[in-house]
Amino acid sequence: MKHIYPTLLLLFLSIFSLSAEETDEAYSSALRHLKSTKDSAKVMSLAEKDIRSTGSMIPVKKLNQGRFFYLRCGDKLPTFEQYLSRYVQVLPITLYEMKKLRPNDVLILSYTHQHTDVSALIQAGAHLNTIAVAFGEKTNFVKRKLEEAFTNVVYTSSDSYFSQIAAAERIFAGDAKKPIRLLYGYPEQVGMSQDSLNKIDTLLSQVVSSGAAPGAHVLVARHGRVVYDRYVGTTAGDDPDSRPVEGDMIYDMASVTKVMATLPFVMKMYEEGKIKLTDRLGDVMPKFKGTNKENMVLADILTHRAGLKAWIPFYLQTLDSKTEPLSQYYRNIPTDGFSHKVVDGMYAIDSITDTIDAQMIASPVKNDKKYVYSDFAFFIFRQMSEQFYGLGLDSLVQKELYRPLGAWRSGYNPLKRFPNDIVVPSEKDTYWRHTTVQGYVHDMAAAFLDGVSGHAGLFSTADDMAKMSQMYLWGGVYGGERFLKKETIDLFSSCYYCNEGNYRGLGFDRPSFSNTVMGAKTFGHTGFTGTAIWIDPEADMVYIFLSNRTYQSMNNNILSSGGYRSSIQEICYKSIIDK
């Protein structure tokens, strides 16, 4: 264990019995000692204790009713601004741009003690939904001034790195004792060892040095707090336009799409009585009546034992013997009858979607109830969701999931909302698209479907996947809003056909029967591009691994053969010290 000064340890042990004034002094003392003790976990706890707030808007409940803007008065607060954006998209604004605010927009003001003019803030305070945040030594004076002008005020005695994080947390997560959204901090705050978790750094470096992937990002959260969040490598290896990996970069999630985009709506349909697990497919979706799939039971489809074919490589049917696209199927620009964009400069024939659907419906089935992992299951559940809710899946996830969650970087077709330099490339395709696939879905079938499918097509970040995962872990609640019932998540994440030798959940992947790393109730999914999401209710832990292992080639299997994802996950479990 790292050396801890007795004074700092005493301060931490007595933290919950301190008055406001005593907390200020304890926090100041801890910050001074931090230079020699480096005991960040305890200082972070004191920073959260030091935060005060007034007003009913704090914490902010609804993230999808208006836009969020940030106005800085005084010194730059880079950490505060960074952590605000981890909760929701926040746009910078100046006093001269205040006219652009709409009634439902939220304005966040920061004020540091070096800035003595409060009038600018009061002028800005004319906007109804304003949260003022005061940092620094003159907090008490500023507090009085601000509370005269604003209803919602956050204030802290310091503008340190820790206070900036704690202030962002208070605005969006509320009191750290009972947060409504994820907190950020250090392993010792949640019963884990920093020294043990640091061993992940070595494995992450090996992921890059071994050639398993050009870059990777790992996030670990426990007890509702992100305690490990690091990334290594580059986006494209030695390529001239390669960039260092950054924490807000967007990845092609591949099959993680199944459980983070499509499955929530299957569970919602189940909750609302629109479907039952014992329903037969033909009774739910008339298009399957009279086919060899009409009697498939929904629970069997979800657990990959319904006999569906694993997949069909549709794209091969559109290539010549030299893997060049046939002209009858593609155009270089969108024209009548060719509007499905695969990548830049490649538009597929419109009838391809009907062809894919027809081949999927007509594909052979087996009736032996054996486990065969099939993408077709989530082709079907995408169509089922759209049938019942009357919206495309890409619109459904934005309206019902990602915007309310604050998962603002998640969604299908990211280049419609973000520049391509924050989306990591998936592959240098030499067998079909003949270009670098970046910002367009890597999966060949989803690429024909305008990038939107139930089995693939989702792009996301580690932060956003942590929010979705925490919603599952908190029994369907996040940000004070209920998305699903706990009992529904428990059912769908259970080993539904364990007694028949099938370890899968209903849509979710689960530990295999030979697993020796994960907890028995763990659920999640992996993705072909080198991603993985695992949620363990017993350990109260989320593990997220993102990479673009398919760059430069999807035939690169070093990530799997090296066992990197499971080895890192094993370190997470070994780092738990409060068992």
C-alpha positions as CSV (number, residue, x, y, z in Angstrom):
1,M,0.0,0.0,0.0
2,K,1.2,3.5,-0.8
3,H,2.5,5.6,2.2
4,I,-0.3,7.7,3.7
5,Y,0.5,10.7,5.9
6,P,-1.2,10.2,9.3
7,T,-2.8,13.6,9.0
8,L,-4.4,12.9,5.6
9,L,-5.6,9.5,6.8
10,L,-7.2,11.0,9.8
11,L,-8.9,13.6,7.6
12,F,-10.3,11.0,5.3
13,L,-11.6,8.7,8.1
14,S,-13.5,11.7,9.7
15,I,-14.8,13.0,6.4
16,F,-18.5,12.3,7.0
17,S,-18.5,14.0,10.4
18,L,-17.0,17.3,9.3
19,S,-18.9,20.6,9.1
20,A,-18.9,22.6,5.9
21,E,-16.1,24.9,7.2
22,E,-14.1,21.9,8.5
23,T,-14.5,20.1,5.1
24,D,-13.1,23.2,3.4
25,E,-10.0,23.1,5.6
26,A,-9.7,19.3,5.3
27,Y,-9.8,19.5,1.6
28,S,-7.3,22.3,1.4
29,S,-5.0,20.3,3.7
30,A,-5.4,17.2,1.6
31,L,-4.5,19.1,-1.6
32,R,-1.3,20.3,0.0
33,H,-0.4,16.8,1.1
34,L,-1.2,15.4,-2.3
35,K,2.1,16.5,-3.6
36,S,3.9,14.0,-1.5
37,T,1.3,11.3,-0.9
38,K,-0.4,11.1,-4.3
39,D,-3.4,9.8,-2.5
40,S,-5.9,10.9,-5.2
41,A,-8.8,8.6,-4.1
42,K,-9.1,10.3,-0.7
43,V,-8.7,13.8,-2.1
44,M,-11.4,13.1,-4.7
45,S,-13.8,12.0,-1.9
46,L,-13.0,15.2,-0.1
47,A,-13.6,17.3,-3.2
48,E,-17.1,15.7,-3.6
49,K,-17.8,16.4,0.1
50,D,-16.6,20.0,-0.4
51,I,-19.2,20.7,-3.2
52,R,-22.3,22.6,-2.2
53,S,-25.4,23.3,-4.4
54,T,-28.8,24.9,-4.2
55,G,-31.7,24.8,-6.6
56,S,-34.1,22.2,-7.9
57,M,-32.4,21.8,-11.3
58,I,-29.4,20.2,-9.6
59,P,-28.9,17.5,-10.6
60,V,-30.2,18.0,-14.1
61,K,-32.8,15.3,-14.8
62,K,-33.9,15.6,-18.5
63,L,-31.1,15.7,-21.1
64,N,-33.2,15.6,-24.2
65,Q,-35.6,18.6,-23.7
66,G,-33.1,21.3,-24.8
67,R,-29.5,22.1,-25.7
68,F,-26.7,22.8,-23.2
69,F,-24.5,25.8,-23.4
70,Y,-21.4,26.8,-21.4
71,L,-20.3,30.4,-20.6
72,R,-16.9,30.9,-18.9
73,C,-16.3,34.0,-16.8
74,G,-12.7,34.0,-15.5
75,D,-10.0,31.4,-16.0
76,K,-10.2,28.4,-18.3
77,L,-11.3,25.3,-16.5
78,P,-10.3,22.5,-19.0
79,T,-11.2,19.6,-16.7
80,F,-14.6,21.0,-15.8
81,E,-15.4,21.5,-19.5
82,Q,-14.1,18.0,-20.3
83,Y,-16.2,16.3,-17.7
84,L,-19.4,18.3,-18.6
85,S,-19.1,16.8,-22.1
86,R,-18.8,13.3,-20.5
87,Y,-22.5,13.8,-19.4
88,V,-24.0,15.6,-22.4
89,Q,-23.0,17.6,-25.4
90,V,-22.2,21.1,-24.2
91,L,-21.7,24.0,-26.7
92,P,-19.6,27.1,-25.9
93,I,-21.3,30.4,-26.0
94,T,-20.4,34.1,-25.4
95,L,-22.5,36.9,-23.8
96,Y,-23.0,38.3,-27.3
97,E,-24.6,35.0,-28.4
98,M,-27.1,34.8,-25.6
99,K,-29.9,35.5,-28.1
100,K,-29.5,32.1,-29.6
101,L,-30.8,30.5,-26.3
102,R,-34.3,28.9,-26.5
103,P,-36.6,28.6,-23.4
104,N,-35.7,24.9,-22.9
105,D,-32.0,25.3,-23.3
106,V,-29.7,25.1,-20.2
107,L,-26.9,27.6,-19.6
108,I,-24.0,26.6,-17.4
109,L,-21.8,29.5,-16.1
110,S,-18.5,29.1,-14.5
111,Y,-16.9,31.8,-12.3
112,T,-13.4,31.7,-10.9
113,H,-12.1,33.8,-8.0
114,Q,-9.7,35.6,-10.3
115,H,-12.6,37.2,-12.1
116,T,-14.1,40.0,-10.0
117,D,-16.9,41.2,-12.2
118,V,-20.1,39.5,-11.2
119,S,-22.3,41.7,-13.4
120,A,-21.6,39.6,-16.5
121,L,-23.1,36.6,-14.8
122,I,-26.1,38.5,-13.5
123,Q,-26.7,39.7,-17.1
124,A,-26.5,36.1,-18.3
125,G,-28.8,35.1,-15.5
126,A,-31.8,36.5,-17.3
127,H,-32.1,33.1,-18.9
128,L,-34.5,30.9,-17.0
129,N,-32.6,27.6,-17.0
130,T,-29.2,28.7,-15.7
131,I,-26.8,26.9,-13.4
132,A,-24.0,29.1,-12.0
133,V,-20.8,27.4,-10.8
134,A,-18.3,29.3,-8.6
135,F,-14.8,28.1,-8.0
136,G,-12.1,29.4,-5.7
137,E,-11.1,31.2,-2.6
138,K,-13.8,33.9,-2.7
139,T,-16.6,31.4,-2.9
140,N,-18.5,32.7,0.1
141,F,-18.6,36.2,-1.3
142,V,-19.5,35.1,-4.8
143,K,-22.0,32.6,-3.4
144,R,-24.0,35.4,-1.9
145,K,-23.9,37.4,-5.1
146,L,-24.8,34.5,-7.2
147,E,-27.7,33.4,-5.1
148,E,-29.2,36.8,-5.4
149,A,-29.2,36.4,-9.2
150,F,-29.7,32.6,-9.7
151,T,-31.8,29.8,-8.2
152,N,-29.4,27.1,-9.1
153,V,-25.8,27.5,-7.8
154,V,-22.9,25.1,-7.4
155,Y,-19.9,26.3,-5.4
156,T,-16.6,24.8,-4.1
157,S,-13.7,26.3,-2.2
158,S,-11.1,25.3,-4.8
159,D,-10.6,25.3,-8.6
160,S,-8.3,22.2,-8.4
161,Y,-8.5,19.3,-10.9
162,F,-10.6,17.4,-8.3
163,S,-13.0,20.2,-7.7
164,Q,-13.6,20.7,-11.4
165,I,-14.6,17.0,-11.8
166,A,-16.7,17.2,-8.6
167,A,-18.6,20.2,-9.9
168,A,-19.5,18.5,-13.2
169,E,-20.6,15.5,-11.2
170,R,-22.8,17.6,-8.9
171,I,-24.6,19.2,-11.9
172,F,-25.4,15.9,-13.7
173,A,-25.0,13.1,-11.2
174,G,-26.1,14.9,-8.0
175,D,-24.8,14.0,-4.5
176,A,-21.9,11.5,-4.7
177,K,-23.5,9.5,-1.9
178,K,-26.5,8.6,-4.1
179,P,-25.7,9.5,-7.8
180,I,-28.2,9.3,-10.6
181,R,-25.5,9.1,-13.2
182,L,-21.9,7.8,-13.4
183,L,-19.3,9.4,-11.2
184,Y,-15.5,9.5,-11.9
185,G,-12.7,8.8,-9.6
186,Y,-10.2,6.3,-8.4
187,P,-10.2,2.5,-7.6
188,E,-9.8,2.8,-3.8
189,Q,-13.1,4.7,-3.7
190,V,-14.9,1.6,-4.9
191,G,-12.9,-1.2,-3.2
192,M,-10.4,-1.8,-5.9
193,S,-6.6,-1.5,-6.0
194,Q,-5.0,1.1,-8.2
195,D,-1.7,-0.8,-8.2
196,S,-3.5,-3.9,-9.5
197,L,-5.5,-2.1,-12.1
198,N,-2.4,-0.4,-13.4
199,K,-1.3,-3.8,-14.7
200,I,-3.8,-3.3,-17.5
201,D,-1.4,-0.6,-18.9
202,T,1.1,-3.3,-19.7
203,L,-1.4,-5.5,-21.6
204,L,-2.8,-2.5,-23.5
205,S,0.7,-1.7,-24.6
206,Q,1.1,-5.3,-25.7
207,V,-2.1,-5.1,-27.7
208,V,-0.5,-2.4,-29.8
209,S,3.1,-3.8,-29.9
210,S,1.9,-7.3,-30.9
211,G,-0.1,-5.9,-33.8
212,A,-3.4,-7.1,-32.3
213,A,-4.8,-3.6,-33.0
214,P,-3.4,-0.2,-33.8
215,G,-5.1,1.3,-30.7
216,A,-7.4,0.4,-27.9
217,H,-9.4,1.9,-25.1
218,V,-10.4,0.2,-21.8
219,L,-12.9,1.6,-19.3
220,V,-13.7,0.0,-15.9
221,A,-16.5,1.2,-13.6
222,R,-17.6,-0.2,-10.2
223,H,-20.3,0.9,-7.8
224,G,-21.4,3.5,-10.3
225,R,-17.9,5.2,-10.7
226,V,-15.5,5.1,-13.6
227,V,-12.1,4.2,-12.0
228,Y,-10.0,3.1,-15.0
229,D,-10.2,4.9,-18.4
230,R,-7.1,4.7,-20.5
231,Y,-6.3,4.4,-24.2
232,V,-3.2,3.6,-26.2
233,G,-1.8,3.5,-29.7
234,T,-3.0,5.2,-32.8
235,T,-6.0,5.1,-35.1
236,A,-4.2,3.6,-38.1
237,G,-0.8,2.4,-37.1
238,D,2.0,3.7,-39.3
239,D,-0.3,5.2,-41.9
240,P,0.5,8.9,-42.8
241,D,-2.9,10.1,-41.6
242,S,-2.9,8.1,-38.4
243,R,-3.6,9.9,-35.1
244,P,-3.0,9.1,-31.4
245,V,-6.1,7.5,-29.9
246,E,-8.1,9.9,-27.8
247,G,-10.8,9.2,-25.2
248,D,-13.7,10.5,-27.1
249,M,-13.1,8.6,-30.3
250,I,-15.9,6.7,-31.9
251,Y,-15.7,3.0,-32.7
252,D,-17.6,0.6,-34.9
253,M,-19.3,-1.6,-32.3
254,A,-20.1,-4.5,-34.6
255,S,-22.2,-7.1,-32.9
256,V,-22.4,-5.1,-29.6
257,T,-25.1,-3.4,-31.6
258,K,-27.3,-6.4,-30.8
259,V,-27.5,-5.7,-27.1
260,M,-26.9,-1.9,-27.0
261,A,-29.3,-0.9,-29.8
262,T,-31.8,-3.6,-30.8
263,L,-32.3,-5.7,-27.6
264,P,-33.6,-2.8,-25.5
265,F,-36.5,-2.6,-27.8
266,V,-37.1,-6.4,-27.7
267,M,-37.2,-6.1,-23.9
268,K,-39.5,-3.1,-24.2
269,M,-41.9,-5.0,-26.5
270,Y,-41.9,-7.8,-24.0
271,E,-42.7,-5.5,-21.1
272,E,-45.5,-3.8,-23.0
273,G,-47.1,-7.1,-23.9
274,K,-46.5,-6.7,-27.6
275,I,-44.7,-10.0,-27.7
276,K,-44.2,-13.1,-25.4
277,L,-41.1,-15.3,-25.4
278,T,-43.3,-18.3,-26.3
279,D,-44.7,-16.5,-29.4
280,R,-44.1,-18.0,-32.8
281,L,-42.5,-15.8,-35.3
282,G,-45.2,-16.1,-37.9
283,D,-47.8,-15.0,-35.4
284,V,-45.9,-11.8,-34.6
285,M,-44.7,-11.0,-38.1
286,P,-47.1,-11.9,-40.9
287,K,-44.3,-11.9,-43.5
288,F,-43.0,-15.1,-42.0
289,K,-46.3,-16.9,-42.3
290,G,-46.1,-19.9,-44.7
291,T,-42.3,-20.0,-44.5
292,N,-39.9,-22.4,-42.8
293,K,-39.5,-19.9,-40.0
294,E,-43.1,-19.3,-39.1
295,N,-43.0,-21.7,-36.1
296,M,-39.7,-20.5,-34.6
297,V,-40.2,-19.5,-31.0
298,L,-38.9,-16.1,-30.1
299,A,-36.9,-17.3,-27.0
300,D,-35.2,-19.8,-29.3
301,I,-34.3,-17.1,-31.8
302,L,-32.9,-14.9,-29.0
303,T,-30.7,-17.7,-27.7
304,H,-29.4,-18.8,-31.2
305,R,-31.0,-22.2,-31.1
306,A,-33.8,-21.7,-33.6
307,G,-31.9,-23.2,-36.5
308,L,-31.2,-20.0,-38.4
309,K,-28.3,-20.0,-40.8
310,A,-25.3,-18.2,-39.4
311,W,-25.0,-15.7,-42.2
312,I,-25.0,-15.2,-46.0
313,P,-22.1,-13.3,-47.6
314,F,-24.4,-11.2,-49.8
315,Y,-21.6,-9.0,-51.1
316,L,-19.9,-11.9,-52.9
317,Q,-22.9,-12.2,-55.2
318,T,-22.2,-8.7,-56.5
319,L,-18.5,-9.2,-57.4
320,D,-16.7,-10.5,-60.4
321,S,-14.0,-13.2,-60.2
322,K,-11.4,-10.5,-59.4
323,T,-13.5,-9.2,-56.5
324,E,-14.3,-6.1,-58.4
325,P,-17.9,-4.7,-58.0
326,L,-20.2,-5.6,-60.9
327,S,-21.6,-2.6,-62.7
328,Q,-25.1,-3.9,-62.6
329,Y,-25.1,-3.6,-58.8
330,Y,-23.2,-0.3,-58.2
331,R,-22.7,3.3,-59.3
332,N,-20.1,5.8,-58.3
333,I,-22.6,8.5,-57.6
334,P,-26.3,8.2,-56.4
335,T,-28.6,7.8,-59.3
336,D,-32.2,6.6,-59.8
337,G,-32.3,3.0,-58.6
338,F,-28.9,3.2,-56.9
339,S,-29.2,5.1,-53.6
340,H,-27.8,2.8,-50.9
341,K,-24.4,4.3,-49.9
342,V,-21.9,1.7,-49.0
343,V,-18.9,4.0,-48.7
344,D,-17.9,7.2,-50.5
345,G,-18.1,6.7,-54.2
346,M,-20.0,3.4,-54.0
347,Y,-23.8,3.2,-54.2
348,A,-25.6,-0.1,-54.3
349,I,-28.7,-0.9,-56.3
350,D,-32.0,-0.2,-54.4
351,S,-33.3,-3.7,-54.9
352,I,-30.5,-5.1,-52.8
353,T,-32.5,-4.7,-49.6
354,D,-35.4,-6.8,-50.9
355,T,-32.9,-9.4,-52.2
356,I,-31.3,-9.7,-48.8
357,D,-34.7,-10.0,-47.1
358,A,-35.9,-12.6,-49.5
359,Q,-32.7,-14.7,-49.1
360,M,-32.9,-14.5,-45.4
361,I,-36.5,-15.6,-45.3
362,A,-35.8,-18.4,-47.8
363,S,-32.6,-19.6,-46.1
364,P,-32.6,-23.2,-44.8
365,V,-33.2,-24.0,-41.1
366,K,-32.3,-26.8,-38.8
367,N,-34.7,-28.2,-36.1
368,D,-32.2,-29.8,-33.8
369,K,-32.2,-26.9,-31.2
370,K,-28.4,-26.7,-31.4
371,Y,-26.6,-23.5,-30.7
372,V,-25.6,-21.7,-33.9
373,Y,-24.8,-18.0,-33.6
374,S,-26.7,-16.2,-36.3
375,D,-26.9,-12.5,-37.3
376,F,-30.3,-13.2,-38.9
377,A,-31.9,-13.2,-35.4
378,F,-31.3,-9.5,-35.1
379,F,-32.2,-8.8,-38.7
380,I,-35.6,-10.1,-37.6
381,F,-35.7,-8.2,-34.3
382,R,-34.8,-4.9,-36.0
383,Q,-37.8,-5.4,-38.4
384,M,-40.0,-6.4,-35.5
385,S,-39.1,-3.3,-33.5
386,E,-39.8,-1.0,-36.5
387,Q,-43.1,-2.8,-37.1
388,F,-44.4,-2.1,-33.6
389,Y,-43.0,1.4,-33.0
390,G,-43.3,2.8,-36.5
391,L,-39.8,4.3,-36.6
392,G,-36.5,3.2,-38.1
393,L,-34.2,1.7,-35.6
394,D,-31.7,4.5,-36.0
395,S,-34.4,7.0,-35.0
396,L,-35.7,4.8,-32.2
397,V,-32.3,4.5,-30.4
398,Q,-31.8,8.3,-30.6
399,K,-35.2,9.2,-29.3
400,E,-35.7,6.5,-26.7
401,L,-32.2,5.7,-25.5
402,Y,-29.1,7.7,-26.4
403,R,-30.4,11.3,-26.1
404,P,-32.1,10.6,-22.7
405,L,-29.0,8.8,-21.5
406,G,-26.7,11.5,-22.6
407,A,-25.0,9.0,-24.9
408,W,-24.7,11.8,-27.5
409,R,-21.8,10.4,-29.5
410,S,-23.7,7.1,-30.1
411,G,-25.7,6.1,-33.1
412,Y,-25.8,4.8,-36.6
413,N,-23.9,6.6,-39.5
414,P,-21.7,8.8,-37.4
415,L,-20.4,10.9,-40.3
416,K,-23.8,12.5,-40.5
417,R,-23.0,14.2,-37.1
418,F,-19.3,14.0,-36.6
419,P,-16.1,14.6,-38.6
420,N,-14.3,11.4,-39.7
421,D,-11.1,12.2,-37.8
422,I,-12.8,11.2,-34.5
423,V,-14.1,7.9,-35.9
424,V,-11.4,5.2,-36.0
425,P,-11.1,3.3,-39.3
426,S,-12.2,-0.3,-39.4
427,E,-10.3,-1.8,-42.3
428,K,-8.4,-1.3,-45.5
429,D,-10.8,-3.2,-47.6
430,T,-9.1,-5.0,-50.6
431,Y,-11.9,-7.5,-51.3
432,W,-15.1,-5.5,-52.0
433,R,-15.1,-1.8,-51.2
434,H,-11.4,-1.3,-52.1
435,T,-11.0,1.6,-49.8
436,T,-10.4,2.5,-46.2
437,V,-13.6,1.9,-44.3
438,Q,-14.0,4.7,-41.8
439,G,-17.3,6.1,-40.5
440,Y,-19.2,3.6,-42.5
441,V,-20.2,0.2,-41.0
442,H,-17.7,-2.5,-41.5
443,D,-20.3,-5.4,-41.6
444,M,-21.0,-6.3,-45.2
445,A,-24.7,-6.9,-44.8
446,A,-25.4,-3.8,-42.7
447,A,-23.5,-1.8,-45.4
448,F,-26.2,-2.6,-47.9
449,L,-28.9,-1.5,-45.4
450,D,-27.8,2.2,-45.3
451,G,-25.6,1.3,-42.3
452,V,-28.6,0.5,-40.1
453,S,-29.3,-3.1,-38.9
454,G,-30.2,-4.9,-35.8
455,H,-27.0,-7.0,-35.7
456,A,-24.4,-4.3,-36.6
457,G,-24.1,-0.6,-37.4
458,L,-23.9,1.1,-34.0
459,F,-20.9,3.4,-33.5
460,S,-20.1,4.6,-30.0
461,T,-17.5,5.6,-27.4
462,A,-16.3,4.0,-24.1
463,D,-18.1,6.7,-22.2
464,D,-21.4,6.1,-23.9
465,M,-21.2,2.3,-23.6
466,A,-20.6,2.8,-19.9
467,K,-23.8,4.8,-19.6
468,M,-25.8,2.1,-21.3
469,S,-24.1,-0.6,-19.2
470,Q,-24.7,1.3,-16.0
471,M,-28.4,1.6,-16.9
472,Y,-28.5,-2.2,-17.2
473,L,-26.6,-2.5,-13.9
474,W,-28.9,-0.1,-12.1
475,G,-32.0,-2.2,-13.1
476,G,-33.1,-0.1,-16.0
477,V,-32.7,3.3,-14.4
478,Y,-30.3,6.1,-15.3
479,G,-30.4,9.8,-14.8
480,G,-33.5,9.3,-12.6
481,E,-35.4,7.9,-15.7
482,R,-36.6,4.4,-16.0
483,F,-35.9,2.7,-19.4
484,L,-36.6,-0.9,-18.5
485,K,-37.8,-2.9,-15.5
486,K,-35.2,-4.7,-13.4
487,E,-37.0,-8.0,-13.7
488,T,-36.9,-7.7,-17.4
489,I,-33.2,-7.2,-17.5
490,D,-32.7,-10.0,-15.0
491,L,-34.7,-12.4,-17.2
492,F,-33.1,-11.5,-20.5
493,S,-29.6,-11.7,-19.0
494,S,-30.2,-15.1,-17.3
495,C,-29.0,-18.4,-18.6
496,Y,-32.4,-19.2,-20.1
497,Y,-31.7,-22.7,-21.4
498,C,-28.9,-23.7,-19.1
499,N,-30.5,-27.0,-18.4
500,E,-30.4,-27.8,-22.1
501,G,-26.7,-27.0,-22.5
502,N,-27.1,-23.5,-23.9
503,Y,-25.3,-20.8,-21.9
504,R,-26.6,-17.8,-23.8
505,G,-29.0,-15.2,-22.4
506,L,-32.0,-13.9,-24.3
507,G,-30.0,-11.8,-26.7
508,F,-27.2,-11.2,-24.3
509,D,-24.0,-13.2,-24.4
510,R,-22.9,-14.8,-21.1
511,P,-19.9,-16.7,-19.7
512,S,-19.5,-20.1,-21.3
513,F,-19.7,-23.2,-19.1
514,S,-15.9,-23.4,-19.1
515,N,-15.4,-19.7,-18.0
516,T,-13.1,-19.2,-15.1
517,V,-12.8,-15.4,-15.2
518,M,-16.3,-13.7,-15.1
519,G,-18.9,-13.8,-12.4
520,A,-21.7,-16.3,-13.0
521,K,-24.3,-13.6,-13.7
522,T,-22.2,-11.6,-16.1
523,F,-23.8,-10.5,-19.4
524,G,-22.8,-8.5,-22.4
525,H,-21.5,-9.1,-25.9
526,T,-18.4,-8.9,-28.1
527,G,-18.0,-7.4,-31.5
528,F,-16.1,-8.5,-34.6
529,T,-14.2,-5.3,-34.9
530,G,-12.5,-5.9,-31.6
531,T,-15.0,-4.7,-29.0
532,A,-16.4,-6.1,-25.8
533,I,-18.9,-5.0,-23.2
534,W,-19.3,-7.1,-20.0
535,I,-21.6,-6.2,-17.0
536,D,-21.3,-8.2,-13.7
537,P,-24.2,-7.5,-11.3
538,E,-22.6,-9.5,-8.5
539,A,-19.3,-7.6,-8.6
540,D,-21.3,-4.4,-9.5
541,M,-18.7,-3.8,-12.3
542,V,-18.7,-2.8,-15.9
543,Y,-15.8,-3.7,-18.3
544,I,-15.5,-2.1,-21.7
545,F,-12.9,-2.9,-24.3
546,L,-12.8,-1.0,-27.6
547,S,-10.4,-1.4,-30.5
548,N,-10.2,-1.6,-34.3
549,R,-8.4,-4.9,-34.5
550,T,-9.8,-5.3,-38.1
551,Y,-7.4,-2.5,-39.2
552,Q,-5.7,-3.1,-41.5
553,S,-7.2,-6.5,-42.2
554,M,-10.2,-8.3,-40.7
555,N,-8.1,-11.5,-40.9
556,N,-5.9,-10.2,-38.0
557,N,-6.8,-12.5,-35.1
558,I,-4.0,-11.7,-32.7
559,L,-6.5,-10.0,-30.3
560,S,-8.3,-13.3,-29.9
561,S,-5.3,-15.7,-30.0
562,G,-3.5,-13.6,-27.5
563,G,-6.5,-13.6,-25.1
564,Y,-6.0,-9.9,-24.4
565,R,-9.7,-9.0,-23.7
566,S,-10.1,-11.8,-21.1
567,S,-6.7,-11.2,-19.6
568,I,-7.5,-7.6,-19.0
569,Q,-10.9,-8.6,-17.6
570,E,-9.2,-11.0,-15.2
571,I,-7.0,-8.1,-13.8
572,C,-10.3,-6.2,-13.1
573,Y,-11.5,-9.0,-10.9
574,K,-8.2,-9.5,-9.2
575,S,-8.1,-5.8,-8.4
576,I,-11.2,-6.0,-6.2
577,I,-10.1,-5.8,-2.6
578,D,-13.4,-5.5,-0.7
579,K,-14.7,-9.0,-1.4
